[in-house]
Amino acid sequence: GPAAGNIAGSLVEAYTAGTPLLLAGIFKVFGTYTLGAFLAASGLNVIFSAATCIPLFAAGRRLFGTGVATGATWLWVVFPNAILLSYESLVEGASVAALLGATLLWATLWVAEAGRLRAWAGYGLVWGVALMTNASFIALLPFLFGWAEYRAHKEPSFTAKWPAVAAVATGLDRTIIMAARMRTADVTMRRKGYAARATNGML
């Protein structure tokens, strides 16, 4: 109805494309605001929260060793907010943001030593997905990206193509996701207009 259209419209307007597209897919499969959609969204949040342990452990092991990495991972497992986010942040996408944040940290540590063009292209794609899921990651971009480039300069085979390819991949990724967002926004606006006309007795 109109309420559902207003909520969906506010999602598209307030958040970057990742979360609305994910919820749109769930609603398409399980129905809009149904029990099945709630369970599916909650299940995905649980998966995202649990998957955060993988890049968190990998980053911790690179920085401080296996012991600290194991301790940090277990802290995430029992952290109350991490548990609550699994079912209390379906709209905000906090669980997937945590996963992407940990992945960005690990990817930055890894790509600085990878010494391969494909690795930097993948790094750029990860940044593109992260920025289109949670815009606050833009604050980390110059620091992590700059640190990775600084460390990569120590590699004998380093060329300026590596960060350039990563930047292009980030922009391309954002363009593709933005196009999908625009399509989602168009469908949402048309549905809101249909619901409004139906409410006013115009249909």
Salt bridges, closest charged atoms under 4 A:
GLU113 OE1 - ARG62 NH1 3.04
GLU113 OE2 - ARG151 NH2 3.73
GLU149 OE2 - HIS153 NE2 3.97
ASP186 OD2 - ARG190 NE 3.08
